Amino acid sequence: MEHRALNLLDLRQAACQNLSSTYIQLGLAAGATQLVDTEGFTACVSSLRHPICNFALDLDLNPWACTRLAELAVDHESLCVYHGPADKPVHAAELLERSGFQNAYRLAIMVAEGRPSSEVIDIQKVEDDVERMSLARFMSDQFFGRQRDSFRKRIAEATAGARGLDLYEVLTGRQRVAGVMLADESMMGLYNLCVHPGFRGLGWGVSTVQAVLGLAYELRKNVTLQCEAKLEVWYRHLGFETIGSIEVYNLAEKRRAVIIQEKQP
């Protein structure tokens, strides 16, 4: 697979750039009160206790930057640090662990080349503000069904309000079947794919991804996504390849307690 003539390093950098841009747009739209762009990392922080607007990425770490990250994590308990293959230095993971961060989970970075699609499903870009909010609420309810309604509403408002991100819906008649968010940078990012519970197991997820690959083919772009390990096989069947991983870190409670104690007069 040629992936539009990009080598592995270029693919990883483009995928990480797409992820960074997407997360920052969502974080700011979700109410991040501060964008911290400092030596060693970029971070969004907010009073909302959720990683959607409390995270750090684009790492170029040194001991000072790790100390600053730990302090941010104390002030914002849900802050996550995303460490990808394009980050520096090569021993960034070791620096994080020395500073009291622990690996929480891993996301696979996957890429597929856009290709012609024979799908005839009705996939539509949603541009009207009211319809964007309706679709965003649909996706928020699927992903965060166990959260409070006020939280799901805020996530929906952030998704709808991030105007740099395209929202698409799949319809059968007047019934909304699926939704997906696309970030169209140098590489198309596929995020928040969800299918209505009543239509799962019927191939709508497969058809939606194939339709997205068709859109990418028309734009002469590759498609990237990040997923949990349990979904890698499913995406491989659709033509995606794993090219790396995002390692997600949070601050260990033991280290948090030490920092809090050190801050006390």
C-alpha positions as CSV (number, residue, x, y, z in Angstrom):
1,M,0.0,0.0,0.0
2,E,1.6,3.3,-1.1
3,H,-0.3,5.7,1.0
4,R,0.0,8.5,-1.4
5,A,3.8,8.1,-1.7
6,L,4.4,8.9,2.0
7,N,6.9,6.9,4.0
8,L,6.3,5.6,7.5
9,L,7.9,8.6,9.2
10,D,5.8,11.0,7.1
11,L,2.6,9.0,7.8
12,R,3.3,9.0,11.6
13,Q,4.0,12.7,11.6
14,A,0.9,13.5,9.5
15,A,-1.3,11.3,11.7
16,C,0.0,12.9,15.0
17,Q,-0.5,16.4,13.5
18,N,-4.1,15.5,12.7
19,L,-4.7,14.1,16.2
20,S,-3.1,17.2,17.8
21,S,-5.1,19.7,15.7
22,T,-8.4,17.8,16.3
23,Y,-7.9,17.4,20.1
24,I,-7.1,21.1,20.5
25,Q,-10.1,22.2,18.5
26,L,-12.4,20.0,20.6
27,G,-10.7,21.1,23.8
28,L,-11.1,24.8,23.1
29,A,-14.7,24.3,22.0
30,A,-15.4,22.3,25.1
31,G,-14.4,25.2,27.3
32,A,-10.7,24.8,27.9
33,T,-9.9,27.9,29.9
34,Q,-6.3,28.0,28.8
35,L,-4.1,26.8,26.0
36,V,-0.6,26.3,27.4
37,D,2.0,26.4,24.6
38,T,5.3,26.3,26.5
39,E,8.7,24.7,26.2
40,G,8.3,21.0,26.0
41,F,4.5,20.5,25.3
42,T,1.2,22.0,24.4
43,A,-1.7,21.6,26.8
44,C,-5.4,22.4,27.2
45,V,-6.7,22.8,30.7
46,S,-10.2,23.4,32.0
47,S,-12.4,23.3,35.1
48,L,-14.5,20.6,33.4
49,R,-13.2,17.3,34.8
50,H,-12.7,15.3,31.6
51,P,-9.7,14.6,29.3
52,I,-11.5,16.2,26.3
53,C,-10.3,19.6,27.6
54,N,-7.5,18.5,29.9
55,F,-4.5,17.1,28.1
56,A,-1.0,17.6,26.9
57,L,0.6,16.6,23.6
58,D,3.2,17.6,21.0
59,L,5.9,16.6,23.5
60,D,9.6,17.7,23.4
61,L,10.4,16.9,27.0
62,N,13.1,17.7,29.4
63,P,13.1,17.5,33.2
64,W,11.7,21.0,33.6
65,A,8.8,20.3,31.2
66,C,8.0,17.1,33.1
67,T,7.9,18.9,36.4
68,R,5.5,21.5,34.9
69,L,3.3,18.7,33.5
70,A,3.1,17.1,36.9
71,E,2.0,20.4,38.4
72,L,-0.7,20.8,35.8
73,A,-1.9,17.3,36.5
74,V,-2.2,18.1,40.2
75,D,-4.3,21.2,39.4
76,H,-6.4,19.3,36.8
77,E,-7.0,15.8,38.0
78,S,-8.3,14.4,34.7
79,L,-5.3,15.7,32.6
80,C,-3.9,13.0,30.3
81,V,-0.6,13.2,28.5
82,Y,-0.6,11.8,24.9
83,H,2.8,10.4,23.9
84,G,3.1,9.6,20.2
85,P,5.8,8.3,17.8
86,A,6.6,11.8,16.6
87,D,7.4,13.1,20.1
88,K,10.8,13.9,21.5
89,P,13.2,12.8,22.8
90,V,13.3,9.1,22.1
91,H,13.3,8.4,25.8
92,A,10.2,10.6,26.5
93,A,8.4,7.7,28.1
94,E,11.2,7.2,30.6
95,L,11.2,10.9,31.5
96,L,7.4,10.8,32.1
97,E,7.7,7.7,34.3
98,R,10.6,9.3,36.3
99,S,8.3,12.3,36.9
100,G,5.6,10.1,38.4
101,F,3.4,9.5,35.4
102,Q,2.0,6.0,34.7
103,N,0.8,4.5,31.4
104,A,-3.0,4.3,31.5
105,Y,-3.8,2.8,28.1
106,R,-2.8,2.6,24.5
107,L,-4.4,3.7,21.3
108,A,-3.3,2.2,18.0
109,I,-2.6,4.7,15.2
110,M,-4.0,3.3,11.9
111,V,-3.9,4.5,8.4
112,A,-5.6,3.5,5.1
113,E,-5.3,4.9,1.6
114,G,-8.5,6.4,0.2
115,R,-10.1,4.2,-2.4
116,P,-13.1,4.2,-4.7
117,S,-16.3,3.1,-2.8
118,S,-19.1,1.1,-4.3
119,E,-21.3,2.1,-1.3
120,V,-24.6,3.7,-2.1
121,I,-25.5,4.7,1.4
122,D,-26.7,8.2,2.0
123,I,-23.8,9.9,3.8
124,Q,-24.2,13.6,4.1
125,K,-22.1,16.5,5.4
126,V,-24.1,18.4,8.1
127,E,-23.5,22.1,7.9
128,D,-26.6,23.7,9.4
129,D,-25.9,24.8,13.0
130,V,-29.1,23.2,14.4
131,E,-28.5,19.9,12.5
132,R,-24.8,19.9,13.6
133,M,-26.0,20.1,17.2
134,S,-28.5,17.4,16.7
135,L,-25.9,15.0,15.2
136,A,-23.4,16.0,17.9
137,R,-25.9,15.1,20.6
138,F,-26.5,11.8,18.9
139,M,-22.8,11.0,19.0
140,S,-22.4,12.2,22.5
141,D,-25.2,10.0,23.7
142,Q,-23.7,7.0,22.1
143,F,-20.2,7.5,23.5
144,F,-21.1,8.9,27.0
145,G,-24.4,7.2,27.7
146,R,-23.4,6.6,31.3
147,Q,-22.5,10.2,32.0
148,R,-24.9,12.9,33.3
149,D,-27.1,14.6,30.7
150,S,-25.5,18.0,31.4
151,F,-22.1,16.5,30.6
152,R,-23.3,14.9,27.4
153,K,-24.8,18.2,26.3
154,R,-21.6,20.0,26.9
155,I,-19.6,17.5,24.9
156,A,-22.2,17.8,22.1
157,E,-21.9,21.6,22.2
158,A,-18.1,21.3,21.8
159,T,-18.4,18.9,18.9
160,A,-20.9,21.1,17.1
161,G,-19.0,24.2,17.9
162,A,-15.6,23.0,16.5
163,R,-16.3,24.4,13.1
164,G,-12.9,23.2,11.7
165,L,-14.3,19.6,12.1
166,D,-16.7,18.2,9.6
167,L,-19.7,16.1,10.8
168,Y,-21.3,13.5,8.5
169,E,-24.4,11.5,9.1
170,V,-25.7,8.3,7.5
171,L,-29.5,8.1,6.9
172,T,-31.9,5.5,5.8
173,G,-35.1,7.3,5.0
174,R,-35.5,9.8,7.7
175,Q,-33.8,7.7,10.3
176,R,-30.3,8.7,11.4
177,V,-28.2,5.5,11.5
178,A,-24.6,6.6,12.1
179,G,-22.4,9.6,12.6
180,V,-18.8,10.4,12.1
181,M,-16.5,13.3,12.6
182,L,-13.8,14.1,10.0
183,A,-10.7,16.3,10.5
184,D,-9.5,17.3,7.0
185,E,-5.8,18.2,7.4
186,S,-3.0,17.0,5.2
187,M,-4.5,13.6,6.1
188,M,-8.2,12.9,6.8
189,G,-8.8,12.0,10.4
190,L,-11.8,9.7,11.3
191,Y,-13.1,10.2,14.7
192,N,-16.2,9.4,16.8
193,L,-17.7,6.8,14.5
194,C,-20.9,5.6,16.1
195,V,-24.0,3.6,15.0
196,H,-27.5,3.8,16.4
197,P,-28.0,0.9,18.8
198,G,-31.0,-0.4,16.8
199,F,-28.8,-0.7,13.7
200,R,-25.7,-2.3,15.1
201,G,-24.5,-5.6,13.7
202,L,-26.1,-4.9,10.3
203,G,-23.0,-3.6,8.4
204,W,-23.7,0.1,8.8
205,G,-20.4,0.8,10.5
206,V,-18.5,-1.0,7.7
207,S,-20.5,0.9,5.1
208,T,-19.8,4.2,6.8
209,V,-16.0,3.6,6.9
210,Q,-16.0,2.6,3.3
211,A,-17.9,5.8,2.3
212,V,-15.3,7.8,4.2
213,L,-12.5,6.1,2.3
214,G,-14.4,7.0,-0.9
215,L,-14.4,10.7,0.2
216,A,-10.7,10.5,0.9
217,Y,-10.1,9.0,-2.5
218,E,-11.8,11.9,-4.2
219,L,-9.6,14.3,-2.2
220,R,-6.5,12.2,-2.9
221,K,-5.8,11.8,0.8
222,N,-5.1,9.0,3.3
223,V,-7.3,8.4,6.4
224,T,-6.0,8.0,9.9
225,L,-7.7,7.0,13.2
226,Q,-6.8,6.0,16.7
227,C,-8.6,3.1,18.3
228,E,-8.4,0.6,21.2
229,A,-6.5,-2.6,20.6
230,K,-9.8,-4.6,20.5
231,L,-10.9,-2.7,17.4
232,E,-7.6,-3.1,15.4
233,V,-8.7,-6.4,13.7
234,W,-12.0,-4.8,12.6
235,Y,-10.3,-1.9,11.0
236,R,-7.7,-4.1,9.4
237,H,-10.5,-5.9,7.6
238,L,-11.4,-2.5,6.1
239,G,-7.9,-1.9,4.8
240,F,-6.2,0.0,7.7
241,E,-2.7,-0.7,8.9
242,T,-1.2,0.0,12.3
243,I,1.7,2.4,12.0
244,G,2.4,3.2,15.7
245,S,0.6,4.0,18.9
246,I,-0.4,6.8,21.2
247,E,0.5,6.0,24.8
248,V,-1.7,7.8,27.3
249,Y,-0.3,8.7,30.7
250,N,-1.8,10.1,33.9
251,L,-0.2,11.2,37.1
252,A,0.1,8.4,39.7
253,E,-1.7,9.1,42.9
254,K,1.4,8.6,45.0
255,R,3.3,11.3,43.0
256,R,0.2,13.6,43.2
257,A,0.2,13.3,47.0
258,V,3.9,14.2,47.2
259,I,3.5,17.3,45.1
260,I,0.5,18.4,47.1
261,Q,2.4,18.0,50.3
262,E,5.4,19.9,48.9
263,K,3.1,22.8,48.0
264,Q,1.7,23.1,51.5
265,P,3.3,25.9,53.6
